[in-house]
Amino acid sequence: MLNYFHIVGSLFFCVGAGSLLSISIALSKIEKHLAAMASQRSMGDKDPE
């Protein structure tokens, strides 16, 4: 029975760590995208006519 709990615990740990990693990667991608949009917008505002 102890072995079963050990397997389930490690499985949940792996799934939790993987989901946290994917969430952090997605957040960094969104952050880079927003930063790129902001820099493009500011460059567009500073465009001399």
mmCIF file of the N, C-alpha and C atoms, coordinates in Angstrom:
data_MODEL
# 
_entry.id   MODEL 
# 
loop_
_atom_site.group_PDB 
_atom_site.id 
_atom_site.type_symbol 
_atom_site.label_atom_id 
_atom_site.label_alt_id 
_atom_site.label_comp_id 
_atom_site.label_asym_id 
_atom_site.label_entity_id 
_atom_site.label_seq_id 
_atom_site.pdbx_PDB_ins_code 
_atom_site.Cartn_x 
_atom_site.Cartn_y 
_atom_site.Cartn_z 
_atom_site.occupancy 
_atom_site.B_iso_or_equiv 
_atom_site.pdbx_formal_charge 
_atom_site.auth_seq_id 
_atom_site.auth_comp_id 
_atom_site.auth_asym_id 
_atom_site.auth_atom_id 
_atom_site.pdbx_PDB_model_num 
ATOM 1   N N  . MET A 1 1  ? 0.833 -1.202 0.000   1.00 0.00 ? 1  MET A N  1 
ATOM 2   C CA . MET A 1 1  ? 0.000 0.000  0.000   1.00 0.00 ? 1  MET A CA 1 
ATOM 3   C C  . MET A 1 1  ? 0.878 1.267  0.000   1.00 0.00 ? 1  MET A C  1 
ATOM 4   N N  . LEU A 1 2  ? 1.982 1.198  0.728   1.00 0.00 ? 2  LEU A N  1 
ATOM 5   C CA . LEU A 1 2  ? 2.887 2.346  0.780   1.00 0.00 ? 2  LEU A CA 1 
ATOM 6   C C  . LEU A 1 2  ? 3.470 2.629  -0.606  1.00 0.00 ? 2  LEU A C  1 
ATOM 7   N N  . ASN A 1 3  ? 3.764 1.563  -1.354  1.00 0.00 ? 3  ASN A N  1 
ATOM 8   C CA . ASN A 1 3  ? 4.319 1.722  -2.694  1.00 0.00 ? 3  ASN A CA 1 
ATOM 9   C C  . ASN A 1 3  ? 3.315 2.442  -3.602  1.00 0.00 ? 3  ASN A C  1 
ATOM 10  N N  . TYR A 1 4  ? 2.028 2.110  -3.460  1.00 0.00 ? 4  TYR A N  1 
ATOM 11  C CA . TYR A 1 4  ? 0.981 2.744  -4.270  1.00 0.00 ? 4  TYR A CA 1 
ATOM 12  C C  . TYR A 1 4  ? 0.948 4.248  -4.010  1.00 0.00 ? 4  TYR A C  1 
ATOM 13  N N  . PHE A 1 5  ? 0.981 4.625  -2.736  1.00 0.00 ? 5  PHE A N  1 
ATOM 14  C CA . PHE A 1 5  ? 0.951 6.054  -2.403  1.00 0.00 ? 5  PHE A CA 1 
ATOM 15  C C  . PHE A 1 5  ? 2.209 6.757  -2.929  1.00 0.00 ? 5  PHE A C  1 
ATOM 16  N N  . HIS A 1 6  ? 3.317 6.067  -2.897  1.00 0.00 ? 6  HIS A N  1 
ATOM 17  C CA . HIS A 1 6  ? 4.572 6.648  -3.390  1.00 0.00 ? 6  HIS A CA 1 
ATOM 18  C C  . HIS A 1 6  ? 4.465 6.921  -4.893  1.00 0.00 ? 6  HIS A C  1 
ATOM 19  N N  . ILE A 1 7  ? 3.899 5.972  -5.639  1.00 0.00 ? 7  ILE A N  1 
ATOM 20  C CA . ILE A 1 7  ? 3.747 6.135  -7.092  1.00 0.00 ? 7  ILE A CA 1 
ATOM 21  C C  . ILE A 1 7  ? 2.782 7.280  -7.399  1.00 0.00 ? 7  ILE A C  1 
ATOM 22  N N  . VAL A 1 8  ? 1.639 7.296  -6.698  1.00 0.00 ? 8  VAL A N  1 
ATOM 23  C CA . VAL A 1 8  ? 0.644 8.351  -6.947  1.00 0.00 ? 8  VAL A CA 1 
ATOM 24  C C  . VAL A 1 8  ? 1.217 9.719  -6.573  1.00 0.00 ? 8  VAL A C  1 
ATOM 25  N N  . GLY A 1 9  ? 1.953 9.777  -5.459  1.00 0.00 ? 9  GLY A N  1 
ATOM 26  C CA . GLY A 1 9  ? 2.534 11.048 -5.029  1.00 0.00 ? 9  GLY A CA 1 
ATOM 27  C C  . GLY A 1 9  ? 3.540 11.579 -6.035  1.00 0.00 ? 9  GLY A C  1 
ATOM 28  N N  . SER A 1 10 ? 4.412 10.697 -6.518  1.00 0.00 ? 10 SER A N  1 
ATOM 29  C CA . SER A 1 10 ? 5.417 11.141 -7.491  1.00 0.00 ? 10 SER A CA 1 
ATOM 30  C C  . SER A 1 10 ? 4.749 11.534 -8.811  1.00 0.00 ? 10 SER A C  1 
ATOM 31  N N  . LEU A 1 11 ? 3.659 10.842 -9.171  1.00 0.00 ? 11 LEU A N  1 
ATOM 32  C CA . LEU A 1 11 ? 2.944 11.171 -10.403 1.00 0.00 ? 11 LEU A CA 1 
ATOM 33  C C  . LEU A 1 11 ? 2.336 12.568 -10.292 1.00 0.00 ? 11 LEU A C  1 
ATOM 34  N N  . PHE A 1 12 ? 1.667 12.835 -9.150  1.00 0.00 ? 12 PHE A N  1 
ATOM 35  C CA . PHE A 1 12 ? 1.080 14.161 -8.951  1.00 0.00 ? 12 PHE A CA 1 
ATOM 36  C C  . PHE A 1 12 ? 2.164 15.237 -8.932  1.00 0.00 ? 12 PHE A C  1 
ATOM 37  N N  . PHE A 1 13 ? 3.299 14.911 -8.335  1.00 0.00 ? 13 PHE A N  1 
ATOM 38  C CA . PHE A 1 13 ? 4.399 15.879 -8.279  1.00 0.00 ? 13 PHE A CA 1 
ATOM 39  C C  . PHE A 1 13 ? 4.886 16.209 -9.689  1.00 0.00 ? 13 PHE A C  1 
ATOM 40  N N  . CYS A 1 14 ? 5.048 15.184 -10.520 1.00 0.00 ? 14 CYS A N  1 
ATOM 41  C CA . CYS A 1 14 ? 5.518 15.400 -11.893 1.00 0.00 ? 14 CYS A CA 1 
ATOM 42  C C  . CYS A 1 14 ? 4.512 16.234 -12.685 1.00 0.00 ? 14 CYS A C  1 
ATOM 43  N N  . VAL A 1 15 ? 3.224 15.911 -12.537 1.00 0.00 ? 15 VAL A N  1 
ATOM 44  C CA . VAL A 1 15 ? 2.188 16.655 -13.264 1.00 0.00 ? 15 VAL A CA 1 
ATOM 45  C C  . VAL A 1 15 ? 2.154 18.106 -12.792 1.00 0.00 ? 15 VAL A C  1 
ATOM 46  N N  . GLY A 1 16 ? 2.239 18.309 -11.466 1.00 0.00 ? 16 GLY A N  1 
ATOM 47  C CA . GLY A 1 16 ? 2.209 19.669 -10.927 1.00 0.00 ? 16 GLY A CA 1 
ATOM 48  C C  . GLY A 1 16 ? 3.411 20.479 -11.391 1.00 0.00 ? 16 GLY A C  1 
ATOM 49  N N  . ALA A 1 17 ? 4.598 19.861 -11.358 1.00 0.00 ? 17 ALA A N  1 
ATOM 50  C CA . ALA A 1 17 ? 5.809 20.570 -11.775 1.00 0.00 ? 17 ALA A CA 1 
ATOM 51  C C  . ALA A 1 17 ? 5.731 20.897 -13.270 1.00 0.00 ? 17 ALA A C  1 
ATOM 52  N N  . GLY A 1 18 ? 5.236 19.960 -14.064 1.00 0.00 ? 18 GLY A N  1 
ATOM 53  C CA . GLY A 1 18 ? 5.121 20.191 -15.502 1.00 0.00 ? 18 GLY A CA 1 
ATOM 54  C C  . GLY A 1 18 ? 4.142 21.309 -15.823 1.00 0.00 ? 18 GLY A C  1 
ATOM 55  N N  . SER A 1 19 ? 3.004 21.330 -15.115 1.00 0.00 ? 19 SER A N  1 
ATOM 56  C CA . SER A 1 19 ? 2.016 22.376 -15.377 1.00 0.00 ? 19 SER A CA 1 
ATOM 57  C C  . SER A 1 19 ? 2.553 23.735 -14.941 1.00 0.00 ? 19 SER A C  1 
ATOM 58  N N  . LEU A 1 20 ? 3.273 23.772 -13.815 1.00 0.00 ? 20 LEU A N  1 
ATOM 59  C CA . LEU A 1 20 ? 3.856 25.043 -13.374 1.00 0.00 ? 20 LEU A CA 1 
ATOM 60  C C  . LEU A 1 20 ? 4.878 25.538 -14.395 1.00 0.00 ? 20 LEU A C  1 
ATOM 61  N N  . LEU A 1 21 ? 5.667 24.621 -14.927 1.00 0.00 ? 21 LEU A N  1 
ATOM 62  C CA . LEU A 1 21 ? 6.689 24.991 -15.908 1.00 0.00 ? 21 LEU A CA 1 
ATOM 63  C C  . LEU A 1 21 ? 6.030 25.537 -17.178 1.00 0.00 ? 21 LEU A C  1 
ATOM 64  N N  . SER A 1 22 ? 4.979 24.857 -17.653 1.00 0.00 ? 22 SER A N  1 
ATOM 65  C CA . SER A 1 22 ? 4.312 25.307 -18.877 1.00 0.00 ? 22 SER A CA 1 
ATOM 66  C C  . SER A 1 22 ? 3.627 26.649 -18.653 1.00 0.00 ? 22 SER A C  1 
ATOM 67  N N  . ILE A 1 23 ? 3.067 26.862 -17.453 1.00 0.00 ? 23 ILE A N  1 
ATOM 68  C CA . ILE A 1 23 ? 2.418 28.140 -17.152 1.00 0.00 ? 23 ILE A CA 1 
ATOM 69  C C  . ILE A 1 23 ? 3.451 29.262 -17.150 1.00 0.00 ? 23 ILE A C  1 
ATOM 70  N N  . SER A 1 24 ? 4.613 29.015 -16.549 1.00 0.00 ? 24 SER A N  1 
ATOM 71  C CA . SER A 1 24 ? 5.646 30.059 -16.496 1.00 0.00 ? 24 SER A CA 1 
ATOM 72  C C  . SER A 1 24 ? 6.169 30.361 -17.901 1.00 0.00 ? 24 SER A C  1 
ATOM 73  N N  . ILE A 1 25 ? 6.300 29.332 -18.738 1.00 0.00 ? 25 ILE A N  1 
ATOM 74  C CA . ILE A 1 25 ? 6.758 29.546 -20.118 1.00 0.00 ? 25 ILE A CA 1 
ATOM 75  C C  . ILE A 1 25 ? 5.723 30.369 -20.889 1.00 0.00 ? 25 ILE A C  1 
ATOM 76  N N  . ALA A 1 26 ? 4.436 30.041 -20.701 1.00 0.00 ? 26 ALA A N  1 
ATOM 77  C CA . ALA A 1 26 ? 3.376 30.778 -21.391 1.00 0.00 ? 26 ALA A CA 1 
ATOM 78  C C  . ALA A 1 26 ? 3.356 32.232 -20.934 1.00 0.00 ? 26 ALA A C  1 
ATOM 79  N N  . LEU A 1 27 ? 3.541 32.458 -19.628 1.00 0.00 ? 27 LEU A N  1 
ATOM 80  C CA . LEU A 1 27 ? 3.539 33.828 -19.113 1.00 0.00 ? 27 LEU A CA 1 
ATOM 81  C C  . LEU A 1 27 ? 4.710 34.622 -19.681 1.00 0.00 ? 27 LEU A C  1 
ATOM 82  N N  . SER A 1 28 ? 5.872 34.002 -19.797 1.00 0.00 ? 28 SER A N  1 
ATOM 83  C CA . SER A 1 28 ? 7.029 34.721 -20.337 1.00 0.00 ? 28 SER A CA 1 
ATOM 84  C C  . SER A 1 28 ? 6.803 35.042 -21.818 1.00 0.00 ? 28 SER A C  1 
ATOM 85  N N  . LYS A 1 29 ? 6.151 34.131 -22.550 1.00 0.00 ? 29 LYS A N  1 
ATOM 86  C CA . LYS A 1 29 ? 5.852 34.396 -23.963 1.00 0.00 ? 29 LYS A CA 1 
ATOM 87  C C  . LYS A 1 29 ? 4.877 35.563 -24.085 1.00 0.00 ? 29 LYS A C  1 
ATOM 88  N N  . ILE A 1 30 ? 3.842 35.574 -23.229 1.00 0.00 ? 30 ILE A N  1 
ATOM 89  C CA . ILE A 1 30 ? 2.858 36.662 -23.257 1.00 0.00 ? 30 ILE A CA 1 
ATOM 90  C C  . ILE A 1 30 ? 3.541 37.979 -22.911 1.00 0.00 ? 30 ILE A C  1 
ATOM 91  N N  . GLU A 1 31 ? 4.437 37.930 -21.912 1.00 0.00 ? 31 GLU A N  1 
ATOM 92  C CA . GLU A 1 31 ? 5.137 39.143 -21.496 1.00 0.00 ? 31 GLU A CA 1 
ATOM 93  C C  . GLU A 1 31 ? 5.983 39.694 -22.639 1.00 0.00 ? 31 GLU A C  1 
ATOM 94  N N  . LYS A 1 32 ? 6.701 38.821 -23.347 1.00 0.00 ? 32 LYS A N  1 
ATOM 95  C CA . LYS A 1 32 ? 7.530 39.265 -24.471 1.00 0.00 ? 32 LYS A CA 1 
ATOM 96  C C  . LYS A 1 32 ? 6.651 39.843 -25.580 1.00 0.00 ? 32 LYS A C  1 
ATOM 97  N N  . HIS A 1 33 ? 5.497 39.205 -25.828 1.00 0.00 ? 33 HIS A N  1 
ATOM 98  C CA . HIS A 1 33 ? 4.592 39.672 -26.873 1.00 0.00 ? 33 HIS A CA 1 
ATOM 99  C C  . HIS A 1 33 ? 4.066 41.065 -26.535 1.00 0.00 ? 33 HIS A C  1 
ATOM 100 N N  . LEU A 1 34 ? 3.655 41.246 -25.264 1.00 0.00 ? 34 LEU A N  1 
ATOM 101 C CA . LEU A 1 34 ? 3.139 42.551 -24.848 1.00 0.00 ? 34 LEU A CA 1 
ATOM 102 C C  . LEU A 1 34 ? 4.237 43.612 -24.926 1.00 0.00 ? 34 LEU A C  1 
ATOM 103 N N  . ALA A 1 35 ? 5.456 43.243 -24.549 1.00 0.00 ? 35 ALA A N  1 
ATOM 104 C CA . ALA A 1 35 ? 6.566 44.200 -24.605 1.00 0.00 ? 35 ALA A CA 1 
ATOM 105 C C  . ALA A 1 35 ? 6.833 44.601 -26.058 1.00 0.00 ? 35 ALA A C  1 
ATOM 106 N N  . ALA A 1 36 ? 6.773 43.638 -26.964 1.00 0.00 ? 36 ALA A N  1 
ATOM 107 C CA . ALA A 1 36 ? 6.997 43.932 -28.378 1.00 0.00 ? 36 ALA A CA 1 
ATOM 108 C C  . ALA A 1 36 ? 5.897 44.846 -28.914 1.00 0.00 ? 36 ALA A C  1 
ATOM 109 N N  . MET A 1 37 ? 4.648 44.569 -28.532 1.00 0.00 ? 37 MET A N  1 
ATOM 110 C CA . MET A 1 37 ? 3.535 45.416 -28.970 1.00 0.00 ? 37 MET A CA 1 
ATOM 111 C C  . MET A 1 37 ? 3.699 46.829 -28.426 1.00 0.00 ? 37 MET A C  1 
ATOM 112 N N  . ALA A 1 38 ? 4.103 46.945 -27.161 1.00 0.00 ? 38 ALA A N  1 
ATOM 113 C CA . ALA A 1 38 ? 4.266 48.261 -26.543 1.00 0.00 ? 38 ALA A CA 1 
ATOM 114 C C  . ALA A 1 38 ? 5.385 49.040 -27.230 1.00 0.00 ? 38 ALA A C  1 
ATOM 115 N N  . SER A 1 39 ? 6.488 48.375 -27.549 1.00 0.00 ? 39 SER A N  1 
ATOM 116 C CA . SER A 1 39 ? 7.607 49.067 -28.197 1.00 0.00 ? 39 SER A CA 1 
ATOM 117 C C  . SER A 1 39 ? 7.202 49.496 -29.612 1.00 0.00 ? 39 SER A C  1 
ATOM 118 N N  . GLN A 1 40 ? 6.449 48.666 -30.314 1.00 0.00 ? 40 GLN A N  1 
ATOM 119 C CA . GLN A 1 40 ? 5.988 49.033 -31.657 1.00 0.00 ? 40 GLN A CA 1 
ATOM 120 C C  . GLN A 1 40 ? 5.044 50.233 -31.574 1.00 0.00 ? 40 GLN A C  1 
ATOM 121 N N  . ARG A 1 41 ? 4.167 50.225 -30.562 1.00 0.00 ? 41 ARG A N  1 
ATOM 122 C CA . ARG A 1 41 ? 3.203 51.310 -30.418 1.00 0.00 ? 41 ARG A CA 1 
ATOM 123 C C  . ARG A 1 41 ? 3.932 52.613 -30.093 1.00 0.00 ? 41 ARG A C  1 
ATOM 124 N N  . SER A 1 42 ? 4.919 52.559 -29.196 1.00 0.00 ? 42 SER A N  1 
ATOM 125 C CA . SER A 1 42 ? 5.647 53.776 -28.822 1.00 0.00 ? 42 SER A CA 1 
ATOM 126 C C  . SER A 1 42 ? 6.465 54.275 -30.017 1.00 0.00 ? 42 SER A C  1 
ATOM 127 N N  . MET A 1 43 ? 7.033 53.353 -30.809 1.00 0.00 ? 43 MET A N  1 
ATOM 128 C CA . MET A 1 43 ? 7.777 53.760 -31.997 1.00 0.00 ? 43 MET A CA 1 
ATOM 129 C C  . MET A 1 43 ? 6.826 54.418 -32.998 1.00 0.00 ? 43 MET A C  1 
ATOM 130 N N  . GLY A 1 44 ? 5.607 53.898 -33.085 1.00 0.00 ? 44 GLY A N  1 
ATOM 131 C CA . GLY A 1 44 ? 4.634 54.481 -33.998 1.00 0.00 ? 44 GLY A CA 1 
ATOM 132 C C  . GLY A 1 44 ? 4.228 55.876 -33.554 1.00 0.00 ? 44 GLY A C  1 
ATOM 133 N N  . ASP A 1 45 ? 4.140 56.080 -32.225 1.00 0.00 ? 45 ASP A N  1 
ATOM 134 C CA . ASP A 1 45 ? 3.769 57.399 -31.714 1.00 0.00 ? 45 ASP A CA 1 
ATOM 135 C C  . ASP A 1 45 ? 4.877 58.422 -31.975 1.00 0.00 ? 45 ASP A C  1 
ATOM 136 N N  . LYS A 1 46 ? 6.134 57.959 -31.905 1.00 0.00 ? 46 LYS A N  1 
ATOM 137 C CA . LYS A 1 46 ? 7.266 58.872 -32.082 1.00 0.00 ? 46 LYS A CA 1 
ATOM 138 C C  . LYS A 1 46 ? 7.604 59.073 -33.562 1.00 0.00 ? 46 LYS A C  1 
ATOM 139 N N  . ASP A 1 47 ? 6.833 58.473 -34.449 1.00 0.00 ? 47 ASP A N  1 
ATOM 140 C CA . ASP A 1 47 ? 7.147 58.569 -35.878 1.00 0.00 ? 47 ASP A CA 1 
ATOM 141 C C  . ASP A 1 47 ? 6.954 60.014 -36.358 1.00 0.00 ? 47 ASP A C  1 
ATOM 142 N N  . PRO A 1 48 ? 7.989 60.667 -36.856 1.00 0.00 ? 48 PRO A N  1 
ATOM 143 C CA . PRO A 1 48 ? 7.840 62.061 -37.325 1.00 0.00 ? 48 PRO A CA 1 
ATOM 144 C C  . PRO A 1 48 ? 7.063 62.111 -38.634 1.00 0.00 ? 48 PRO A C  1 
ATOM 145 N N  . GLU A 1 49 ? 6.225 63.104 -38.743 1.00 0.00 ? 49 GLU A N  1 
ATOM 146 C CA . GLU A 1 49 ? 5.412 63.229 -39.960 1.00 0.00 ? 49 GLU A CA 1 
ATOM 147 C C  . GLU A 1 49 ? 6.125 64.083 -41.000 1.00 0.00 ? 49 GLU A C  1 
# 
